Amino acid sequence: MFSHSPSQGDLSFSLLLRALRGITLWQPILVYVLAVFIGMAGLEFFVQWPGGMLGASIGMLILFVSFGVGYLGAGGVLLHEARGDSLPGILRSLRFGLKSLPRLIGLLIIESLLLFGIFVVELLGFLACKIPGIGAILFVPLFPVAMLINAVVFVLAIIVFNLSGPALWHGESVSNSLRHTIGIARNKPGSILLMMLLLGALSAGLAIIIAIILYTGYSMALSAAAPALASELSRSANMFWQMVDAITGYPFMLDHAAHSSITANTALYNVGLSMGMGVATALVFIIPNVVFLLGMAHIYIEALELVAPEDV
């Protein structure tokens, strides 16, 4: 069980070490993998569905929804871990992710509209610089001030957007999530941004290591399968190019692939290759992301203890 004791009114750097525990937590990884697997299966089905761009669009929508559900479901597990509570079950976490997805979308829309509002205000200010006589004089102080404001807004936006998920994992409503994330960003921008950068660097390093391991395993498996299934794998590659041609509408793609009839077996070989690459790519994304999200859960809890201890 982890305990939080921020040092001297600031965030504790020990949360970086606690974030590494995410590598060993199979529950959030499994929640994320299951959600993404469902999305990848939906994408694979609708891409091969005779619907052209419509099928591909439906498949991509399912994939994006699955990533959102996985992000929220895994994050809910990680927040329980960060608080030292018992971890929820897999199905309960997936239901939580699906239930919280509309709130996440709504929260991101509101935050995007706030940024757009700032842009509109600046645009109106620069339109005032076209007033004859005083416009050029007004531009001299306005541009550097706008530059500094935008730099501050950029930092605050990074913090607020990244803390939106942890706020929802905490069970907050959209209004409370917005209030808490903006309050944290306003009161602790420097330490929060530093922690996020360090977590990002840590996660990127893990992603490189995991990618080397998994893609080496994929290459070894492909090398072992090639002598026995050379013709089948070749037809699967041809099918891939035909699928790309159907999606993009560029017939020149077919010039680079030998024409061959697509059988059910060929489709299954193609699915196997695609799923192997997809699983490797998903794990390269998911495992480091779980580490990052566990760190974000710790950051949110510690920051909330500092700025709004009554809401922890």
Backbone as numpy.savetxt, mean C-alpha at the origin, in Angstrom:
# Nx Ny Nz CAx CAy CAz Cx Cy Cz
4.35 -9.27 25.66 3.50 -8.07 25.66 4.38 -6.83 25.66
4.04 -5.91 24.75 4.84 -4.70 24.64 4.23 -3.59 25.48
5.08 -2.79 26.04 4.62 -1.61 26.77 5.22 -0.39 26.13
4.48 0.72 26.17 4.92 1.95 25.54 5.26 2.97 26.60
6.47 3.49 26.52 6.88 4.52 27.47 7.72 5.54 26.73
7.06 6.50 26.02 7.77 7.51 25.28 8.77 8.24 26.17
9.94 8.52 25.58 11.00 9.14 26.36 10.97 10.65 26.24
10.86 11.31 27.40 10.96 12.76 27.45 10.01 13.44 26.48
8.79 12.96 26.39 7.81 13.61 25.55 8.03 13.42 24.08
8.77 12.43 23.65 9.00 12.20 22.23 8.87 10.71 21.95
8.96 10.34 20.67 8.83 8.94 20.29 10.08 8.15 20.65
9.89 6.88 20.95 11.00 6.01 21.31 11.54 5.30 20.08
12.86 5.36 19.89 13.48 4.70 18.75 13.44 3.18 18.88
13.11 2.67 20.05 13.02 1.23 20.22 11.89 0.62 19.39
10.95 1.46 18.92 9.86 0.91 18.12 10.35 0.36 16.79
11.54 0.83 16.34 12.11 0.27 15.11 12.45 -1.20 15.31
12.98 -1.54 16.47 13.27 -2.95 16.76 11.99 -3.74 16.94
10.98 -3.12 17.56 9.72 -3.82 17.75 9.03 -4.08 16.42
9.26 -3.18 15.45 8.66 -3.37 14.13 9.19 -4.62 13.43
10.45 -4.98 13.70 11.04 -6.17 13.07 10.32 -7.44 13.48
9.59 -7.40 14.57 8.84 -8.57 15.01 7.79 -8.96 13.97
7.45 -8.02 13.09 6.46 -8.31 12.05 6.86 -9.47 11.15
8.16 -9.73 11.02 8.62 -10.85 10.19 8.11 -12.17 10.74
7.96 -12.28 12.06 7.61 -13.54 12.70 6.11 -13.70 12.92
5.32 -12.69 12.60 3.88 -12.75 12.85 3.17 -13.32 11.63
2.75 -14.58 11.73 2.14 -15.21 10.58 0.69 -14.77 10.36
-0.01 -14.33 11.43 -1.42 -13.97 11.26 -1.61 -12.80 10.29
-0.95 -11.64 10.51 -1.17 -10.54 9.56 -0.65 -10.85 8.18
0.46 -11.61 8.09 0.98 -11.99 6.77 -0.04 -12.86 6.05
-0.65 -13.82 6.78 -1.65 -14.70 6.17 -2.89 -13.93 5.76
-3.33 -12.97 6.59 -4.49 -12.15 6.23 -4.21 -11.39 4.94
-3.04 -10.78 4.86 -2.66 -10.02 3.67 -2.56 -10.94 2.46
-1.92 -12.11 2.64 -1.73 -13.04 1.53 -3.08 -13.55 1.02
-3.99 -13.91 1.93 -5.30 -14.41 1.51 -6.07 -13.34 0.72
-6.05 -12.12 1.23 -6.77 -11.05 0.55 -6.19 -10.79 -0.84
-4.86 -10.73 -0.93 -4.20 -10.47 -2.21 -4.37 -11.66 -3.15
-4.35 -12.89 -2.60 -4.54 -14.08 -3.44 -5.92 -14.05 -4.09
-6.94 -13.68 -3.32 -8.29 -13.57 -3.89 -8.31 -12.52 -4.99
-7.64 -11.40 -4.74 -7.58 -10.35 -5.76 -6.84 -10.79 -7.01
-5.73 -11.50 -6.83 -4.97 -11.99 -7.97 -5.75 -13.03 -8.76
-6.48 -13.91 -8.05 -7.30 -14.91 -8.73 -8.40 -14.23 -9.53
-9.01 -13.18 -8.94 -10.03 -12.44 -9.68 -9.45 -11.74 -10.90
-8.27 -11.15 -10.75 -7.62 -10.51 -11.88 -7.30 -11.52 -12.98
-6.75 -12.67 -12.59 -6.40 -13.70 -13.55 -7.64 -14.19 -14.30
-8.76 -14.36 -13.58 -9.99 -14.84 -14.20 -10.54 -13.82 -15.20
-10.64 -12.56 -14.77 -11.27 -11.57 -15.62 -10.37 -11.13 -16.77
-9.05 -11.23 -16.61 -8.16 -10.91 -17.72 -8.34 -11.92 -18.85
-8.55 -13.19 -18.50 -8.74 -14.21 -19.52 -10.20 -14.34 -19.95
-11.07 -13.60 -19.25 -12.48 -13.56 -19.62 -12.63 -12.81 -20.92
-13.43 -13.28 -21.90 -13.54 -12.61 -23.21 -14.29 -11.28 -23.11
-13.65 -10.33 -22.45 -14.28 -9.02 -22.31 -13.34 -7.88 -22.63
-12.09 -8.21 -23.04 -11.15 -7.17 -23.39 -10.83 -6.26 -22.23
-10.91 -4.96 -22.49 -10.58 -3.97 -21.46 -11.55 -4.01 -20.29
-12.82 -4.38 -20.55 -13.78 -4.45 -19.46 -13.39 -5.51 -18.45
-13.02 -6.70 -18.93 -12.59 -7.75 -18.02 -11.35 -7.36 -17.24
-10.37 -6.74 -17.93 -9.15 -6.31 -17.24 -9.46 -5.24 -16.20
-10.39 -4.34 -16.51 -10.75 -3.28 -15.56 -11.41 -3.86 -14.32
-12.32 -4.82 -14.51 -12.98 -5.47 -13.37 -11.94 -6.20 -12.53
-11.02 -6.90 -13.19 -9.97 -7.62 -12.47 -9.09 -6.69 -11.66
-8.71 -5.54 -12.24 -7.88 -4.58 -11.51 -8.63 -3.99 -10.32
-9.93 -3.75 -10.49 -10.73 -3.23 -9.38 -10.76 -4.23 -8.23
-10.96 -5.50 -8.56 -10.97 -6.54 -7.53 -9.61 -6.59 -6.83
-8.53 -6.46 -7.60 -7.19 -6.51 -7.02 -6.96 -5.34 -6.06
-7.37 -4.14 -6.46 -7.19 -2.97 -5.59 -8.02 -3.11 -4.31
-9.24 -3.61 -4.43 -10.08 -3.83 -3.25 -9.42 -4.85 -2.32
-8.86 -5.91 -2.91 -8.22 -6.94 -2.09 -7.01 -6.38 -1.34
-6.24 -5.52 -1.99 -5.11 -4.90 -1.30 -5.59 -4.02 -0.15
-6.70 -3.29 -0.38 -7.24 -2.46 0.69 -7.73 -3.28 1.87
-8.43 -4.38 1.58 -8.92 -5.26 2.64 -7.74 -5.89 3.38
-6.72 -6.33 2.63 -5.54 -6.91 3.26 -4.80 -5.91 4.13
-4.69 -4.67 3.64 -4.01 -3.62 4.40 -4.74 -3.35 5.71
-6.04 -3.22 5.65 -6.80 -2.91 6.86 -6.90 -4.13 7.78
-7.11 -5.32 7.20 -7.22 -6.51 8.03 -5.92 -6.84 8.73
-4.81 -6.80 8.00 -3.52 -7.05 8.62 -3.17 -5.95 9.61
-3.52 -4.72 9.28 -3.25 -3.62 10.20 -4.00 -3.75 11.51
-5.25 -4.25 11.43 -5.99 -4.47 12.67 -5.31 -5.48 13.58
-4.76 -6.55 12.97 -4.01 -7.54 13.75 -2.77 -6.90 14.37
-2.08 -6.09 13.57 -0.83 -5.48 14.03 -1.07 -4.47 15.15
-2.20 -3.77 15.11 -2.48 -2.84 16.20 -2.73 -3.60 17.50
-3.42 -4.74 17.42 -3.58 -5.58 18.61 -2.21 -6.03 19.13
-1.33 -6.39 18.21 0.03 -6.81 18.60 0.76 -5.66 19.27
0.67 -4.47 18.71 1.37 -3.31 19.27 0.84 -2.94 20.64
-0.44 -3.18 20.88 -1.03 -2.85 22.18 -0.87 -3.97 23.19
-0.37 -5.12 22.73 -0.19 -6.24 23.62 -1.47 -7.02 23.87
-2.49 -6.87 23.01 -3.75 -7.59 23.16 -3.67 -8.93 22.44
-4.63 -9.81 22.72 -4.71 -11.07 21.99 -5.09 -10.78 20.54
-4.53 -11.55 19.63 -4.73 -11.28 18.21 -6.05 -11.86 17.73
-6.78 -11.12 16.86 -8.04 -11.64 16.32 -7.79 -12.75 15.31
-8.84 -13.50 14.99 -8.74 -14.58 14.03 -8.64 -14.07 12.59
-8.35 -14.98 11.67 -8.15 -14.62 10.27 -9.44 -14.09 9.65
-10.54 -14.83 9.78 -11.81 -14.40 9.19 -12.30 -13.10 9.81
-12.13 -12.97 11.11 -12.54 -11.72 11.77 -11.73 -10.54 11.24
-10.45 -10.76 10.99 -9.60 -9.69 10.46 -10.00 -9.32 9.04
-10.32 -10.32 8.22 -10.76 -10.03 6.85 -12.09 -9.27 6.85
-13.00 -9.66 7.76 -14.27 -8.92 7.86 -14.03 -7.49 8.32
-13.11 -7.32 9.26 -12.78 -5.96 9.71 -12.22 -5.13 8.54
-11.35 -5.73 7.73 -10.80 -5.01 6.60 -11.86 -4.62 5.59
-12.79 -5.53 5.30 -13.86 -5.23 4.35 -14.80 -4.17 4.90
-15.09 -4.25 6.20 -15.98 -3.28 6.83 -15.35 -1.89 6.90
-14.03 -1.83 7.09 -13.34 -0.54 7.25 -12.97 0.10 5.92
-13.06 -0.65 4.82 -12.62 -0.12 3.53 -13.38 1.15 3.12
-14.73 1.21 3.26 -15.41 2.47 2.90 -14.93 3.66 3.72
-14.63 3.43 5.01 -14.13 4.53 5.85 -12.76 5.00 5.38
-11.90 4.06 4.97 -10.58 4.44 4.48 -10.71 5.25 3.20
-11.57 4.81 2.29 -11.77 5.54 1.04 -12.31 6.94 1.32
-13.31 7.01 2.22 -13.86 8.32 2.57 -12.83 9.24 3.20
-11.99 8.68 4.09 -10.97 9.48 4.75 -9.95 10.00 3.74
-9.53 9.15 2.81 -8.57 9.58 1.79 -9.17 10.64 0.87
-10.46 10.51 0.57 -11.11 11.51 -0.27 -11.14 12.86 0.44
-11.50 12.86 1.72 -11.55 14.12 2.47 -10.17 14.76 2.54
-9.14 13.95 2.82 -7.78 14.49 2.89 -7.33 15.04 1.54
-7.71 14.36 0.46 -7.36 14.85 -0.88 -8.07 16.16 -1.19
-9.33 16.27 -0.75 -10.07 17.52 -0.96 -9.46 18.67 -0.18
-8.95 18.39 1.03 -8.27 19.44 1.80 -7.03 19.94 1.06
-6.27 19.01 0.49 -5.11 19.41 -0.30 -5.52 20.20 -1.53
-6.59 19.77 -2.16 -7.08 20.49 -3.34 -7.53 21.89 -2.96
-8.16 22.03 -1.77 -8.58 23.34 -1.31 -7.40 24.28 -1.12
-6.29 23.76 -0.58 -5.08 24.58 -0.43 -4.57 25.02 -1.78
-4.60 24.12 -2.75 -4.16 24.46 -4.11 -5.03 25.56 -4.71
-6.35 25.48 -4.51 -7.25 26.48 -5.05 -6.97 27.85 -4.43
-6.74 27.88 -3.11 -6.43 29.15 -2.45 -5.15 29.75 -3.03
-4.13 28.94 -3.22 -2.88 29.44 -3.80 -3.11 29.93 -5.23
-3.92 29.19 -5.99 -4.20 29.60 -7.37 -4.89 30.96 -7.40
-5.83 31.18 -6.50 -6.50 32.48 -6.42 -5.51 33.58 -6.07
-4.58 33.26 -5.16 -3.56 34.25 -4.80 -2.69 34.63 -5.99
-2.30 33.63 -6.79 -1.47 33.93 -7.96 -2.28 34.62 -9.06
-3.58 34.35 -9.13 -4.41 35.09 -10.09 -4.45 36.57 -9.73
-4.36 36.86 -8.42 -4.34 38.27 -7.99 -3.07 38.97 -8.45
-2.04 38.17 -8.73 -0.78 38.76 -9.19 -0.88 39.29 -10.63
-2.00 39.07 -11.29 -2.20 39.60 -12.63 -2.84 41.00 -12.61
-3.15 41.49 -11.41 -3.74 42.83 -11.31 -2.71 43.86 -11.77
-3.07 44.71 -12.69 -2.10 45.71 -13.19 -1.61 46.62 -12.06
-0.34 46.88 -12.10 0.23 47.82 -11.14 0.78 47.15 -9.90
-0.04 46.40 -9.17 0.40 45.80 -7.90 0.65 44.30 -8.02
0.27 43.70 -9.16 0.40 42.25 -9.32 1.82 41.76 -9.17
2.74 42.39 -9.85 4.15 41.97 -9.78 4.73 42.18 -8.39
4.33 43.27 -7.74 4.80 43.53 -6.37 4.28 42.46 -5.42
3.02 42.07 -5.62 2.41 41.05 -4.76 3.08 39.69 -4.95
3.55 39.42 -6.18 4.15 38.11 -6.47 5.46 37.91 -5.72
6.20 39.01 -5.48 7.53 38.90 -4.86 7.46 38.21 -3.49
6.60 38.62 -2.57 6.55 37.88 -1.29 5.68 36.62 -1.37
4.69 36.62 -2.30 3.73 35.51 -2.34 4.38 34.20 -2.75
5.27 34.23 -3.73 5.83 32.98 -4.24 6.70 32.26 -3.19
7.66 32.94 -2.54 8.44 32.21 -1.52 7.59 31.75 -0.33
6.58 32.56 0.05 5.69 32.13 1.13 4.93 30.88 0.73
4.42 30.86 -0.52 3.69 29.69 -1.01 4.60 28.47 -1.06
5.86 28.69 -1.43 6.81 27.58 -1.49 7.00 26.96 -0.11
7.18 27.81 0.90 7.38 27.30 2.26 6.12 26.61 2.79
4.97 27.20 2.51 3.71 26.59 2.95 3.53 25.22 2.30
3.83 25.13 1.01 3.69 23.85 0.31 4.64 22.80 0.86
5.84 23.22 1.23 6.79 22.27 1.81 6.25 21.72 3.14
5.69 22.60 3.97 5.11 22.17 5.24 3.90 21.27 4.99
3.05 21.67 4.05 1.85 20.86 3.74 2.26 19.49 3.22
3.32 19.43 2.43 3.79 18.15 1.89 4.19 17.21 3.02
4.94 17.73 4.00 5.35 16.90 5.14 4.14 16.45 5.94
3.24 17.39 6.21 2.04 17.04 6.98 1.18 16.04 6.23
1.09 16.17 4.90 0.28 15.24 4.11 0.86 13.82 4.17
2.18 13.70 4.10 2.81 12.38 4.21 2.45 11.73 5.54
2.53 12.52 6.61 2.24 11.99 7.94 0.76 11.61 8.06
-0.12 12.51 7.63 -1.56 12.28 7.77 -2.01 11.08 6.95
-1.55 10.97 5.70 -1.95 9.85 4.85 -1.45 8.53 5.41
-0.23 8.50 5.92 0.32 7.25 6.45 -0.31 6.85 7.78
-0.79 7.82 8.54 -1.42 7.52 9.82 -2.92 7.26 9.69
-3.48 7.45 8.49 -4.91 7.24 8.30 -5.29 5.79 8.58
-4.48 4.85 8.06 -4.74 3.44 8.30 -4.67 3.08 9.77
-3.57 3.39 10.48 -3.51 3.09 11.91 -4.65 3.69 12.71
-5.12 4.88 12.32 -6.25 5.48 13.04 -7.50 4.62 12.87
-7.73 4.08 11.68 -8.88 3.22 11.45 -8.70 1.86 12.11
-7.46 1.35 12.13 -7.21 0.09 12.86 -7.58 0.25 14.32
-7.39 1.48 14.83 -7.67 1.77 16.24 -9.17 1.82 16.51
-9.99 1.72 15.45 -11.43 1.76 15.60 -12.02 3.14 15.55
-11.24 4.13 15.06 -11.72 5.50 15.02 -12.75 5.68 13.91
-13.65 6.65 14.11 -14.52 7.09 13.03 -13.72 7.96 12.07
-14.33 8.31 10.94 -13.62 9.14 9.95 -13.27 10.50 10.57
-14.21 11.11 11.29 -13.95 12.44 11.87 -12.87 12.38 12.93
-12.92 11.37 13.81 -11.88 11.25 14.84 -10.53 10.91 14.23
-10.53 10.08 13.20 -9.27 9.74 12.53 -8.63 10.99 11.94
-9.45 11.81 11.30 -8.92 13.04 10.71 -8.41 13.98 11.79
-9.16 14.10 12.88 -8.75 14.99 13.97 -7.44 14.53 14.62
-7.33 13.23 14.86 -6.13 12.72 15.51 -4.91 12.77 14.59
-5.08 12.39 13.34 -3.92 12.39 12.44 -3.41 13.81 12.19
-4.30 14.76 12.03 -3.87 16.15 11.84 -3.23 16.68 13.11
-3.80 16.31 14.28 -3.21 16.75 15.54 -1.81 16.19 15.74
-1.61 14.93 15.41 -0.28 14.32 15.54 0.70 14.98 14.58
0.24 15.18 13.32 1.12 15.79 12.32 1.50 17.22 12.71
0.57 17.93 13.34 0.85 19.32 13.71 1.77 19.42 14.92
1.65 18.48 15.86 2.41 18.56 17.10 3.77 17.86 17.04
3.89 16.79 16.23 5.12 16.01 16.20 5.58 15.74 14.76
5.68 16.76 13.91 6.02 16.48 12.50 7.43 15.95 12.31
8.40 16.52 13.03 9.79 16.12 12.83 10.07 14.69 13.23
9.70 14.32 14.45 10.00 12.98 14.94 9.18 11.93 14.18
7.93 12.24 13.84 7.10 11.29 13.10 7.69 11.04 11.72
8.06 12.10 11.01 8.64 11.95 9.67 9.94 11.18 9.73
10.78 11.45 10.73 12.04 10.73 10.87 11.78 9.23 11.06
10.83 8.90 11.93 10.51 7.50 12.17 9.99 6.83 10.90
9.17 7.54 10.15 8.63 6.97 8.90 9.75 6.71 7.90
10.69 7.64 7.80 11.81 7.46 6.88 12.67 6.27 7.29
12.93 6.15 8.58 13.73 5.01 9.07 12.99 3.70 8.85
11.68 3.68 9.09 10.90 2.49 8.84 10.88 2.13 7.36
10.77 3.15 6.52 10.79 2.92 5.08 12.11 2.33 4.62
13.22 2.85 5.15 14.53 2.31 4.79 14.68 0.87 5.27
14.21 0.60 6.49 14.26 -0.76 7.03 13.44 -1.72 6.19
12.24 -1.31 5.80 11.37 -2.16 4.99 11.94 -2.37 3.59
12.55 -1.33 3.02 13.14 -1.46 1.68 14.30 -2.45 1.70
15.12 -2.40 2.74 16.22 -3.35 2.85 15.72 -4.78 2.96
14.67 -4.99 3.75 14.07 -6.32 3.87 13.49 -6.78 2.53
12.86 -5.85 1.79 12.27 -6.20 0.51 13.34 -6.69 -0.48
14.49 -6.05 -0.47 15.58 -6.47 -1.37 16.04 -7.87 -1.03
16.23 -8.14 0.25 16.69 -9.47 0.68 15.66 -10.54 0.32
14.38 -10.26 0.62 13.32 -11.23 0.33 13.17 -11.44 -1.17
13.32 -10.37 -1.96 13.21 -10.50 -3.41 14.30 -11.40 -3.96
15.52 -11.23 -3.49 16.62 -12.07 -3.95 16.34 -13.54 -3.65
15.83 -13.81 -2.44 15.55 -15.20 -2.05 14.42 -15.80 -2.89
13.29 -15.08 -3.01 12.13 -15.64 -3.68 12.33 -15.76 -5.19
12.92 -14.75 -5.81 13.09 -14.82 -7.26 14.19 -15.82 -7.64
15.13 -16.05 -6.74 16.09 -17.14 -6.96 15.36 -18.48 -6.93
14.44 -18.63 -5.95 13.64 -19.85 -5.89 12.78 -20.02 -7.13
12.20 -18.93 -7.65 11.39 -19.00 -8.87 12.24 -19.43 -10.06
13.43 -18.85 -10.17 14.32 -19.19 -11.29 14.77 -20.65 -11.22
15.05 -21.12 -10.01 15.46 -22.52 -9.85 14.32 -23.47 -10.22
13.09 -23.13 -9.79 11.94 -23.96 -10.14 11.70 -23.96 -11.65
11.85 -22.79 -12.28 11.66 -22.70 -13.73 12.74 -23.48 -14.47
13.96 -23.45 -13.96 15.05 -24.21 -14.58 14.82 -25.71 -14.47
14.24 -26.13 -13.35 13.95 -27.56 -13.17 12.78 -28.00 -14.05
11.80 -27.10 -14.28 10.63 -27.45 -15.08 10.88 -27.38 -16.57
11.82 -26.53 -16.99 12.04 -26.29 -18.42 12.41 -27.55 -19.21
13.34 -28.40 -18.77 13.67 -29.58 -19.57 12.49 -30.53 -19.77
11.63 -30.66 -18.77 10.51 -31.59 -18.86 9.30 -30.99 -19.56
9.13 -29.67 -19.46 7.92 -29.02 -19.97 8.26 -27.90 -20.95
9.27 -28.11 -21.78 9.74 -27.04 -22.66 8.65 -26.56 -23.60
7.97 -27.49 -24.29 6.96 -27.08 -25.27 5.75 -26.46 -24.59
5.33 -27.01 -23.42 4.18 -26.48 -22.71 4.45 -25.06 -22.21
5.66 -24.85 -21.67 6.00 -23.51 -21.19 6.13 -22.53 -22.34
6.60 -23.00 -23.49 6.70 -22.13 -24.65 5.32 -21.69 -25.11
4.36 -22.62 -25.14 3.00 -22.24 -25.53 2.37 -21.30 -24.50
2.72 -21.47 -23.24 2.22 -20.56 -22.21 2.75 -19.16 -22.43
4.03 -19.05 -22.85 4.59 -17.73 -23.15 3.88 -17.10 -24.33
3.55 -17.91 -25.36 2.81 -17.38 -26.50 1.43 -16.88 -26.07
0.80 -17.64 -25.16 -0.52 -17.25 -24.66 -0.44 -15.92 -23.93
0.67 -15.71 -23.20 0.84 -14.45 -22.48 0.83 -13.27 -23.45
1.57 -13.40 -24.55 1.62 -12.30 -25.51 0.27 -12.08 -26.18
-0.47 -13.15 -26.44 -1.79 -13.00 -27.02 -2.74 -12.31 -26.03
-2.58 -12.62 -24.74 -3.39 -11.98 -23.71 -3.07 -10.48 -23.64
-1.78 -10.14 -23.72 -1.39 -8.73 -23.73 -1.97 -8.03 -24.93
-1.96 -8.71 -26.10 -2.52 -8.13 -27.32 -4.01 -7.87 -27.15
-4.74 -8.83 -26.52 -6.18 -8.66 -26.33 -6.49 -7.50 -25.41
-5.65 -7.29 -24.39 -5.89 -6.22 -23.42 -5.55 -4.86 -24.01
-4.38 -4.77 -24.67 -3.88 -3.48 -25.14 -4.44 -3.09 -26.49
-4.82 -4.08 -27.30 -5.30 -3.77 -28.65 -4.20 -3.47 -29.63
-2.94 -3.81 -29.29 -1.82 -3.60 -30.19 -1.47 -4.91 -30.88
-1.87 -5.08 -32.14 -1.63 -6.36 -32.81 -0.17 -6.66 -33.06
0.70 -5.63 -33.01 2.12 -5.91 -33.26 2.72 -6.82 -32.21
2.06 -6.92 -31.05 2.55 -7.82 -30.02 2.62 -9.26 -30.53
1.67 -9.62 -31.36 1.62 -10.99 -31.85 2.78 -11.30 -32.78
3.40 -10.28 -33.35 4.52 -10.52 -34.24 5.72 -11.07 -33.49
5.75 -10.85 -32.17 6.88 -11.30 -31.37 6.64 -12.67 -30.76
5.50 -13.27 -31.04 5.19 -14.58 -30.46 4.68 -15.51 -31.53
5.05 -16.75 -31.44 4.59 -17.74 -32.40 3.11 -18.02 -32.15
2.34 -18.11 -33.26 0.92 -18.37 -33.13 0.71 -19.85 -32.82
-0.09 -20.12 -31.80 -0.39 -21.49 -31.46 -1.77 -21.55 -30.86
-2.43 -22.67 -31.00 -3.76 -22.82 -30.44 -3.66 -22.88 -28.91
-4.64 -22.26 -28.26 -4.67 -22.20 -26.80 -5.57 -23.31 -26.29
-4.98 -24.25 -25.61 -5.74 -25.35 -25.04 -5.96 -25.11 -23.56
-6.81 -25.94 -22.98 -7.05 -25.82 -21.53 -5.78 -26.08 -20.75
-4.97 -27.05 -21.19 -3.72 -27.35 -20.49 -2.76 -26.17 -20.55
-2.69 -25.55 -21.74 -1.80 -24.40 -21.89 -2.22 -23.28 -20.94
-3.54 -23.09 -20.83 -4.04 -22.06 -19.92 -3.65 -22.37 -18.48
-3.71 -23.65 -18.10 -3.34 -24.02 -16.74 -1.85 -23.84 -16.48
-1.01 -24.19 -17.48 0.42 -23.95 -17.32 0.69 -22.45 -17.15
-0.02 -21.63 -17.93 0.15 -20.18 -17.83 -0.28 -19.67 -16.47
-1.40 -20.22 -15.95 -1.87 -19.83 -14.62 -0.83 -20.20 -13.56
-0.24 -21.41 -13.69 0.78 -21.82 -12.73 1.97 -20.90 -12.71
2.47 -20.54 -13.92 3.60 -19.61 -13.99 3.22 -18.25 -13.42
2.02 -17.77 -13.80 1.60 -16.46 -13.32 1.42 -16.44 -11.81
0.84 -17.50 -11.26 0.63 -17.55 -9.82 1.95 -17.65 -9.07
2.91 -18.40 -9.64 4.22 -18.47 -9.00 4.88 -17.11 -8.92
4.88 -16.39 -10.04 5.45 -15.05 -10.05 4.63 -14.12 -9.16
3.30 -14.30 -9.19 2.44 -13.43 -8.39 2.65 -13.63 -6.90
2.79 -14.89 -6.46 3.02 -15.17 -5.04 4.35 -14.58 -4.60
5.39 -14.75 -5.42 6.70 -14.19 -5.08 6.61 -12.67 -4.96
5.97 -12.04 -5.96 5.85 -10.58 -5.94 5.03 -10.11 -4.74
3.94 -10.84 -4.44 3.10 -10.46 -3.30 3.86 -10.54 -1.99
4.66 -11.61 -1.81 5.42 -11.75 -0.57 6.52 -10.70 -0.45
7.13 -10.36 -1.58 8.15 -9.29 -1.56 7.52 -7.98 -1.10
6.25 -7.77 -1.47 5.55 -6.56 -1.03 5.01 -6.70 0.39
4.42 -7.86 0.69 3.64 -8.00 1.93 4.53 -8.08 3.17
5.55 -8.92 3.16 6.34 -9.12 4.38 7.02 -7.82 4.83
7.74 -7.10 3.95 8.30 -5.81 4.41 7.20 -4.82 4.79
6.05 -4.90 4.09 4.96 -3.99 4.41 4.39 -4.26 5.79
4.33 -5.53 6.20 3.87 -5.87 7.54 4.81 -5.27 8.59
6.12 -5.33 8.32 7.08 -4.71 9.24 6.83 -3.21 9.32
6.63 -2.58 8.16 6.38 -1.13 8.13 5.09 -0.80 8.87
4.03 -1.59 8.64 2.75 -1.31 9.26 2.78 -1.53 10.77
3.54 -2.53 11.23 3.68 -2.73 12.68 4.38 -1.52 13.29
5.40 -1.02 12.61 6.06 0.20 13.08 5.11 1.38 13.11
4.24 1.50 12.08 3.27 2.59 12.05 2.25 2.46 13.17
1.88 1.21 13.50 0.97 1.00 14.62 1.59 1.49 15.92
2.87 1.17 16.14 3.57 1.65 17.34 3.68 3.17 17.33
3.98 3.74 16.17 4.10 5.20 16.06 2.77 5.86 16.43
1.67 5.32 15.89 0.36 5.94 16.15 0.01 5.89 17.63
0.24 4.73 18.25 -0.10 4.59 19.67 0.74 5.54 20.51
2.05 5.57 20.26 2.92 6.44 21.06 2.60 7.91 20.82
2.35 8.27 19.55 2.04 9.67 19.25 0.71 10.07 19.86
-0.27 9.15 19.84 -1.57 9.45 20.43 -1.46 9.60 21.94
-0.58 8.81 22.56 -0.35 8.96 24.00 0.21 10.33 24.34
0.96 10.92 23.41 1.58 12.21 23.65 0.62 13.37 23.42
-0.21 13.28 22.35 -1.05 14.41 21.97 -2.49 14.28 22.45
-2.96 13.05 22.66 -4.34 12.84 23.13 -4.42 11.58 23.97
-3.81 11.58 25.14 -3.76 10.36 25.96 -5.13 9.84 26.37
-6.12 10.73 26.41 -7.45 10.29 26.81 -8.11 9.41 25.76
-7.62 9.44 24.53 -8.22 8.68 23.44 -7.50 7.37 23.14
-6.43 7.07 23.87 -5.67 5.85 23.62 -6.50 4.63 24.02
